[in-house]
């Protein structure tokens, strides 16, 4: 009695038991359903680019992701998952099992937390995502053999359940591409899963930290029950990424947002609740399932819980972060059923991409020192005392001839507050994050506002800025080596959260200063 009949029987039996035992919220009206999400929807599949339930009706799942179970596994248990189901109204829980970072590869016992989560999800009647959480091991092929072994075990154990979803590559990054590395990996791992589980959905991450869904949409996998992961952080990612979702949906590629945060891409900054609401309204209007990062009490903006919150649920408002309160509200406001007749036509756009606002208006804009290039800048947040500098910049070409980006260098100046070193990241770039490189150096003749700078360079593949055109945004992030806090209030290049011409960053064309004023 394997597969469909067994799955339907277990879902119905689970509903009959659980409908009698749903708990009441301790601090506001509970989210109670006549049946559990799995009893309501049963076996999920993909049809015509949408996630659908056993009756073929489009379904949207909303839920929470754990943080890495090697660090915050205490929040992955039946009690917290039951509270999330009964009080928050989740229909899906994602268990994030890191592969590197002291995760599964060096400590296979962390898989026990995955098994605990699946057992709890089966009992509670919620869907569960088994997340192979690659991150610093940027190419999924690095541990492909281990992935195949792990998912063979998972499919063997849980292939007869209706509520299991496999996420086989969290965030491919570091320049790996869909056609070059990710798709070939996914073909092999999918075959491994399908040998034991022919029908549960599989989610595949995409390039540039699961942002390049357009590449997957253009060359989809042959497995009919495949979805493609899109990740975003509201303080970093905006309309361009929503446009990619519409593009992919227009290609009938099924999208699942398996990770998003109210913060910026570092997990800090914000929370950007207005930008988050723009995102959630967009996803809900299109029926795209989503999972928020993260269920933890880590001291960062994206964590749903405040430090010391109980690891068995029962949280009051005083236990939730600003992000946690917002996400709970968004989950409770939703339904797992989508009226397919109201989903906007992909390709029509939707939503806006507002700036975060706040801060002060950039001062002393100037004309280029030499030539026709203008640099525009904004800070990704208005908190000058956290652990990251978050410059976002764009280069405009007001001249009559194209300018090669590989001829340009851009500098951002700051006071490092006596830190021993720094780490730099490109979170996103219109010209491709892998086409932007960074170096950090001391400022000659440094002063109180600038003793270091980060220089941004571009590869030939970044292309050129056409006459009258612009480079598009480059989103950067700079952290102290020890991830302690900076004081940006004394930084030469730090300014507003609204875009404007900004002469406190400099641009060099073939070594010659063409925009901005160097610190003196």
C-alpha positions as CSV (number, residue, x, y, z in Angstrom):
1,X,0.0,0.0,0.0
2,X,2.9,2.4,-0.9
3,X,2.7,5.9,-2.3
4,X,-0.7,7.5,-3.1
5,X,-3.1,5.3,-1.1
6,X,-0.8,5.1,1.9
7,X,-0.2,8.8,1.8
8,X,-3.9,9.7,1.7
9,X,-4.6,7.3,4.6
10,X,-1.9,8.6,6.8
11,X,-2.9,12.2,6.2
12,X,-6.6,11.5,7.0
13,X,-5.7,9.6,10.2
14,X,-3.4,12.3,11.3
15,X,-6.1,14.9,10.8
16,X,-8.6,12.9,12.8
17,X,-6.3,12.8,15.8
18,X,-4.9,16.3,15.6
19,X,-8.2,18.1,15.2
20,X,-9.0,17.1,18.8
21,X,-5.7,18.4,20.2
22,X,-5.0,21.9,18.8
23,X,-3.8,24.3,21.5
24,X,-5.0,27.8,22.3
25,X,-2.7,30.8,21.9
26,X,-1.5,32.4,25.1
27,X,-1.6,36.0,23.9
28,X,-4.1,36.4,21.0
29,X,-6.7,34.6,19.0
30,X,-5.3,31.2,17.8
31,X,-5.1,30.1,14.2
32,X,-7.2,26.9,14.3
33,X,-8.1,24.9,11.2
34,X,-10.7,22.1,10.9
35,X,-7.9,20.0,9.5
36,X,-4.1,20.2,9.3
37,X,-2.4,21.5,6.1
38,X,-1.4,18.1,5.0
39,X,-4.9,16.7,5.6
40,X,-6.4,19.6,3.6
41,X,-4.0,19.4,0.7
42,X,-2.5,15.9,0.7
43,X,0.2,15.0,-1.9
44,X,1.7,18.1,-3.6
45,X,3.0,18.2,-7.1
46,X,3.8,20.8,-9.8
47,X,1.4,21.5,-12.7
48,X,1.7,24.2,-15.3
49,X,4.3,26.1,-13.4
50,X,2.4,26.0,-10.1
51,X,2.5,24.1,-6.8
52,X,-0.8,22.2,-6.6
53,X,-2.5,19.9,-4.1
54,X,-3.9,16.4,-4.5
55,X,-7.0,17.8,-6.1
56,X,-5.0,19.9,-8.6
57,X,-5.8,23.2,-6.9
58,X,-2.9,25.8,-6.7
59,X,-1.6,26.0,-3.1
60,X,0.7,28.5,-1.4
61,X,2.7,27.3,1.6
62,X,3.9,29.8,4.2
63,X,6.2,29.0,7.1
64,X,9.5,29.3,8.9
65,X,13.0,28.0,8.4
66,X,15.3,27.0,11.2
67,X,18.7,28.5,11.5
68,X,21.6,26.0,11.1
69,X,20.7,23.0,13.2
70,X,24.3,22.7,14.4
71,X,23.9,26.0,16.2
72,X,20.2,26.5,16.9
73,X,18.9,22.9,16.8
74,X,17.2,23.5,20.2
75,X,14.4,25.3,18.3
76,X,13.8,22.3,16.0
77,X,11.4,20.1,17.9
78,X,7.8,19.0,18.1
79,X,6.8,21.6,20.7
80,X,8.1,24.6,18.7
81,X,6.6,23.2,15.5
82,X,3.3,22.6,17.1
83,X,3.2,26.2,18.4
84,X,4.1,27.5,15.0
85,X,1.3,25.5,13.5
86,X,-1.3,26.4,16.1
87,X,-0.4,30.0,16.9
88,X,1.4,31.3,13.8
89,X,-0.5,29.2,11.3
90,X,2.5,27.8,9.4
91,X,1.8,25.1,6.8
92,X,5.5,24.3,6.1
93,X,8.7,24.1,8.2
94,X,12.2,24.1,6.7
95,X,15.0,22.4,8.6
96,X,18.3,23.9,7.5
97,X,21.1,21.3,7.7
98,X,24.3,23.1,6.8
99,X,26.8,20.9,4.9
100,X,30.0,22.8,5.8
101,X,30.4,25.3,8.8
102,X,30.6,22.3,11.2
103,X,27.5,20.8,9.6
104,X,26.8,17.4,8.1
105,X,30.0,16.8,6.3
106,X,32.1,17.0,9.5
107,X,29.3,16.0,11.8
108,X,26.8,13.6,10.2
109,X,24.9,13.3,13.5
110,X,23.2,16.7,12.7
111,X,21.0,14.6,10.4
112,X,19.2,13.4,13.5
113,X,17.6,16.9,13.8
114,X,16.3,16.5,10.3
115,X,14.7,13.2,11.2
116,X,13.3,14.7,14.4
117,X,11.7,17.5,12.3
118,X,10.2,15.1,9.8
119,X,8.8,12.9,12.5
120,X,7.2,16.0,14.1
121,X,5.9,17.3,10.8
122,X,4.3,13.9,10.1
123,X,2.5,13.9,13.5
124,X,1.5,17.6,13.2
125,X,0.3,17.4,9.6
126,X,2.5,20.2,8.2
127,X,4.9,20.1,5.2
128,X,8.6,19.9,5.8
129,X,11.5,20.9,3.6
130,X,14.7,18.9,4.0
131,X,17.3,21.5,3.2
132,X,20.9,20.5,2.0
133,X,22.2,23.9,3.1
134,X,25.3,24.6,1.0
135,X,26.9,28.0,1.6
136,X,30.7,28.4,1.9
137,X,30.9,25.1,-0.1
138,X,29.6,27.2,-3.0
139,X,29.6,24.6,-5.7
140,X,27.1,21.8,-5.0
141,X,29.4,19.3,-6.7
142,X,32.0,19.6,-4.0
143,X,29.9,17.2,-1.8
144,X,27.8,15.6,-4.5
145,X,28.6,12.1,-3.4
146,X,27.6,12.9,0.1
147,X,24.4,14.6,-1.2
148,X,23.4,11.6,-3.2
149,X,24.0,9.3,-0.2
150,X,22.0,11.6,2.2
151,X,19.0,12.0,-0.2
152,X,19.0,8.3,-1.0
153,X,18.6,7.7,2.8
154,X,15.9,10.4,3.1
155,X,13.9,9.2,0.1
156,X,14.1,5.6,1.4
157,X,12.8,6.7,4.9
158,X,10.2,9.2,3.8
159,X,9.2,8.5,0.2
160,X,5.9,7.1,1.4
161,X,4.9,10.3,3.2
162,X,2.8,13.1,1.5
163,X,4.4,16.0,3.3
164,X,8.2,15.8,2.5
165,X,9.9,18.3,0.1
166,X,13.6,17.9,-0.8
167,X,15.7,21.1,-1.2
168,X,18.9,19.8,-2.7
169,X,21.1,22.9,-3.0
170,X,20.5,25.9,-0.8
171,X,22.5,28.7,-2.3
172,X,25.0,28.0,-5.1
173,X,27.4,30.9,-5.3
174,X,31.0,31.9,-6.0
175,X,30.5,32.1,-9.8
176,X,29.0,28.7,-10.4
177,X,26.3,28.8,-13.1
178,X,23.1,26.9,-13.7
179,X,24.2,25.3,-16.9
180,X,27.8,24.8,-15.9
181,X,27.5,23.2,-12.4
182,X,24.1,23.4,-10.8
183,X,21.8,21.7,-13.4
184,X,24.2,18.7,-13.9
185,X,24.4,18.2,-10.2
186,X,20.6,18.4,-9.9
187,X,20.1,15.9,-12.6
188,X,22.1,13.3,-10.7
189,X,20.6,14.0,-7.2
190,X,17.1,14.0,-8.6
191,X,17.7,10.6,-10.2
192,X,18.9,9.4,-6.8
193,X,15.7,10.6,-5.1
194,X,13.4,9.3,-7.8
195,X,14.8,5.8,-7.4
196,X,13.0,5.7,-4.1
197,X,10.5,8.5,-4.1
198,X,8.8,9.1,-7.5
199,X,6.5,11.9,-6.6
200,X,7.4,14.3,-3.7
201,X,8.5,17.8,-4.9
202,X,12.2,18.7,-5.3
203,X,13.5,22.2,-5.0
204,X,16.7,23.2,-6.7
205,X,18.8,26.3,-5.7
206,X,19.9,28.7,-8.5
207,X,23.1,30.7,-9.1
208,X,24.3,33.8,-7.1
209,X,22.8,32.7,-3.8
210,X,19.6,31.4,-5.4
211,X,18.8,34.6,-7.3
212,X,19.5,33.6,-10.9
213,X,16.1,31.9,-11.5
214,X,16.0,33.3,-15.0
215,X,18.8,30.9,-16.0
216,X,16.9,27.9,-14.6
217,X,13.6,29.0,-16.3
218,X,15.4,29.1,-19.6
219,X,16.7,25.5,-19.2
220,X,14.4,23.6,-16.9
221,X,15.0,20.2,-15.5
222,X,13.1,17.3,-17.0
223,X,11.6,16.1,-13.7
224,X,8.0,17.3,-13.7
225,X,7.8,17.9,-9.9
226,X,10.7,20.3,-9.7
227,X,10.6,23.9,-8.3
228,X,13.3,26.5,-8.4
229,X,14.5,28.4,-5.3
230,X,14.6,32.2,-5.1
231,X,16.1,33.9,-2.0
232,X,15.8,37.5,-1.1
233,X,16.5,39.9,1.8
234,X,14.3,43.0,1.9
235,X,17.1,45.4,2.7
236,X,19.2,44.3,-0.3
237,X,17.0,43.0,-3.0
238,X,14.3,44.9,-4.8
239,X,12.2,45.1,-8.0
240,X,14.8,43.6,-10.3
241,X,14.5,40.3,-8.5
242,X,10.7,40.4,-8.5
243,X,10.9,41.0,-12.3
244,X,13.0,37.7,-12.5
245,X,10.2,35.9,-10.7
246,X,7.6,37.2,-13.2
247,X,10.0,36.2,-16.0
248,X,10.3,32.6,-14.6
249,X,6.6,32.3,-14.0
250,X,6.0,33.4,-17.6
251,X,8.2,30.5,-18.7
252,X,6.1,28.1,-16.5
253,X,8.9,27.5,-14.1
254,X,7.6,26.8,-10.5
255,X,9.1,29.1,-7.9
256,X,9.5,28.5,-4.2
257,X,11.0,31.2,-2.0
258,X,12.7,28.9,0.5
259,X,14.5,31.7,2.3
260,X,13.8,35.4,2.8
261,X,14.6,37.9,5.5
262,X,13.4,41.3,6.7
263,X,17.0,42.3,7.0
264,X,19.7,42.9,4.5
265,X,21.7,40.0,3.0
266,X,24.0,39.8,6.0
267,X,21.1,39.0,8.3
268,X,21.4,42.4,9.9
269,X,20.2,45.9,9.2
270,X,16.7,47.0,9.4
271,X,14.3,45.3,9.8
272,X,12.9,46.7,6.5
273,X,9.3,46.0,7.2
274,X,7.9,48.3,4.4
275,X,10.1,46.6,1.8
276,X,9.2,43.2,3.3
277,X,5.5,44.0,2.9
278,X,6.0,44.9,-0.7
279,X,7.7,41.6,-1.2
280,X,5.1,39.5,0.6
281,X,2.2,41.2,-1.2
282,X,3.9,40.4,-4.5
283,X,4.5,36.7,-3.6
284,X,0.9,36.3,-2.2
285,X,-0.6,37.9,-5.4
286,X,1.2,35.3,-7.5
287,X,0.7,32.4,-5.2
288,X,4.4,31.8,-4.6
289,X,5.2,29.8,-1.5
290,X,7.6,31.3,1.0
291,X,9.6,30.5,4.1
292,X,11.1,33.1,6.4
293,X,14.6,33.0,7.9
294,X,14.9,32.3,10.7
295,X,13.6,30.6,13.8
296,X,16.4,31.4,16.2
297,X,17.2,33.8,19.0
298,X,20.4,34.9,17.4
299,X,21.3,38.6,17.9
300,X,20.5,39.7,14.4
301,X,17.7,41.5,12.7
302,X,16.4,38.5,10.8
303,X,16.0,36.3,13.8
304,X,12.3,35.8,14.8
305,X,13.0,35.4,18.5
306,X,14.6,37.6,21.1
307,X,17.7,36.2,23.0
308,X,16.6,33.7,25.6
309,X,13.2,32.9,24.1
310,X,11.9,29.5,25.1
311,X,12.9,26.5,22.9
312,X,9.5,24.9,23.4
313,X,7.2,27.6,21.9
314,X,4.6,29.4,23.9
315,X,6.1,32.8,23.0
316,X,4.3,36.0,23.9
317,X,4.8,39.3,22.0
318,X,7.7,40.1,24.4
319,X,9.6,37.1,23.2
320,X,9.4,38.1,19.5
321,X,11.7,40.4,17.6
322,X,10.3,43.1,15.3
323,X,10.9,40.7,12.5
324,X,9.2,37.8,14.3
325,X,6.1,39.9,15.0
326,X,5.8,41.0,11.4
327,X,6.3,37.5,10.0
328,X,3.8,35.9,12.4
329,X,1.2,38.5,11.3
330,X,1.9,37.8,7.6
331,X,1.6,34.0,8.1
332,X,-1.6,34.3,10.1
333,X,-3.1,36.6,7.5
334,X,-2.8,33.9,4.8
335,X,-4.4,30.8,3.5
336,X,-2.7,27.8,1.9
337,X,-5.3,27.8,-0.9
338,X,-4.9,30.2,-3.8
339,X,-7.7,31.3,-6.1
340,X,-6.0,30.7,-9.4
341,X,-8.3,33.1,-11.1
342,X,-6.8,36.1,-9.2
343,X,-3.1,35.5,-9.8
344,X,-1.7,38.4,-11.9
345,X,-0.4,37.5,-15.3
346,X,3.3,37.0,-15.1
347,X,5.2,39.7,-16.9
348,X,2.9,42.6,-15.8
349,X,5.3,43.6,-13.1
350,X,3.7,44.7,-9.8
351,X,4.8,46.3,-6.7
352,X,7.3,49.1,-6.3
353,X,10.9,49.3,-5.2
354,X,10.9,52.1,-2.6
355,X,14.1,53.3,-1.1
356,X,14.4,52.9,2.6
357,X,14.3,56.6,3.2
358,X,15.8,58.4,6.2
359,X,19.2,59.8,6.7
360,X,20.4,63.2,5.4
361,X,20.5,64.5,1.9
362,X,24.0,64.0,0.3
363,X,25.9,67.2,0.3
364,X,28.4,68.8,-2.0
365,X,27.5,67.1,-5.3
366,X,29.9,68.1,-8.0
367,X,30.5,67.8,-11.7
368,X,33.0,65.2,-12.7
369,X,36.6,66.2,-12.1
370,X,37.4,65.1,-15.6
371,X,35.0,63.6,-18.1
372,X,31.3,62.8,-17.9
373,X,31.0,60.1,-15.2
374,X,28.8,60.6,-12.2
375,X,28.6,58.3,-9.2
376,X,25.3,58.0,-7.3
377,X,25.2,56.5,-3.8
378,X,23.0,55.5,-0.9
379,X,23.5,53.5,2.3
380,X,21.4,50.3,2.5
381,X,20.5,51.2,6.1
382,X,20.5,54.2,8.4
383,X,22.1,52.5,11.5
384,X,25.6,53.9,11.8
385,X,26.6,51.6,14.7
386,X,26.1,48.0,13.5
387,X,28.7,45.6,12.2
388,X,28.6,46.4,8.5
389,X,29.1,49.2,6.0
390,X,26.5,48.8,3.2
391,X,27.3,51.1,0.3
392,X,25.1,50.9,-2.8
393,X,26.3,52.8,-5.9
394,X,25.6,53.4,-9.5
395,X,27.7,55.0,-12.2
396,X,26.1,57.2,-14.8
397,X,27.7,58.1,-18.1
398,X,26.6,61.5,-19.3
399,X,29.0,61.5,-22.1
400,X,28.7,60.8,-25.8
401,X,30.8,57.6,-25.9
402,X,30.7,54.3,-24.1
403,X,33.0,53.7,-21.1
404,X,34.5,50.3,-20.4
405,X,33.9,49.3,-16.8
406,X,37.2,47.4,-16.7
407,X,38.9,50.8,-17.1
408,X,37.2,52.1,-13.9
409,X,37.9,51.8,-10.2
410,X,35.7,53.1,-7.4
411,X,36.7,53.8,-3.9
412,X,34.7,54.0,-0.6
413,X,36.5,55.7,2.3
414,X,36.0,55.0,6.0
415,X,37.6,55.0,9.4
416,X,38.0,51.4,10.5
417,X,37.9,52.4,14.2
418,X,41.1,50.5,15.0
419,X,39.9,47.1,13.6
420,X,42.5,44.6,12.7
421,X,41.1,43.9,9.3
422,X,38.0,43.8,7.1
423,X,36.0,41.4,4.9
424,X,34.2,42.6,1.8
425,X,31.3,41.1,-0.1
426,X,29.3,41.9,-3.3
427,X,25.7,41.0,-2.5
428,X,24.4,41.9,-5.9
429,X,25.5,43.8,-9.0
430,X,23.5,44.6,-12.1
431,X,26.6,43.7,-14.1
432,X,27.0,40.4,-12.3
433,X,28.5,40.1,-8.8
434,X,31.2,37.8,-10.0
435,X,32.4,40.6,-12.3
436,X,33.1,43.0,-9.4
437,X,36.2,42.5,-7.2
438,X,37.3,44.3,-4.1
439,X,40.5,45.2,-2.4
440,X,41.1,47.0,0.9
441,X,44.0,49.3,1.6
442,X,45.2,52.1,3.9
443,X,44.6,55.7,3.0
444,X,47.8,57.6,2.4
445,X,47.9,60.6,4.9
446,X,44.8,59.3,6.7
447,X,42.6,61.5,8.8
448,X,39.8,61.2,11.4
449,X,37.2,60.3,8.8
450,X,39.3,58.1,6.4
451,X,42.1,55.7,7.2
452,X,41.1,52.9,4.8
453,X,39.3,52.5,1.6
454,X,37.7,49.6,-0.3
455,X,38.4,49.7,-4.1
456,X,35.9,48.2,-6.5
457,X,37.2,46.9,-9.9
458,X,35.4,45.3,-12.8
459,X,36.3,42.5,-15.1
460,X,36.0,42.6,-18.9
461,X,32.8,40.6,-18.7
462,X,31.2,43.5,-16.9
463,X,30.9,45.2,-20.2
464,X,30.6,49.0,-20.8
465,X,28.4,51.8,-19.8
466,X,26.8,53.2,-23.0
467,X,26.6,56.9,-23.7
468,X,23.7,58.2,-21.7
469,X,23.5,55.0,-19.7
470,X,24.4,53.7,-16.3
471,X,26.1,50.7,-14.7
472,X,23.1,49.7,-12.6
473,X,23.4,49.2,-8.9
474,X,26.3,47.5,-7.1
475,X,25.4,46.3,-3.6
476,X,28.5,46.0,-1.3
477,X,29.0,45.0,2.3
478,X,32.1,45.5,4.5
479,X,32.5,43.9,7.9
480,X,35.3,44.0,10.5
481,X,37.3,40.7,10.5
482,X,35.9,40.0,14.0
483,X,32.4,41.1,13.0
484,X,32.3,43.7,15.8
485,X,30.5,47.0,15.3
486,X,31.7,50.0,13.3
487,X,31.0,53.6,14.0
488,X,30.0,55.0,10.6
489,X,29.3,58.5,11.9
490,X,32.9,59.4,11.4
491,X,33.3,57.8,8.0
492,X,34.1,60.0,5.0
493,X,31.9,58.2,2.5
494,X,28.9,57.4,4.7
495,X,25.7,59.2,3.8
496,X,22.0,59.1,3.0
497,X,19.7,56.1,2.4
498,X,18.3,58.0,-0.6
499,X,20.2,57.9,-3.9
500,X,21.9,61.1,-5.0
501,X,25.1,62.2,-6.7
502,X,27.9,61.7,-4.1
503,X,31.4,63.2,-4.4
504,X,32.7,61.5,-1.3
505,X,33.3,58.3,-3.3
506,X,35.8,58.6,-6.1
507,X,35.9,57.1,-9.6
508,X,39.1,56.6,-11.6
509,X,39.3,56.0,-15.3
510,X,42.6,54.3,-16.3
511,X,44.1,55.6,-13.1
512,X,42.9,59.2,-13.5
513,X,40.5,60.7,-11.1
514,X,37.3,61.6,-13.0
515,X,34.7,61.9,-10.2
516,X,34.6,62.8,-6.6
517,X,37.0,64.4,-4.0
518,X,39.6,62.3,-2.2
519,X,39.8,62.8,1.6
520,X,42.5,65.2,2.8
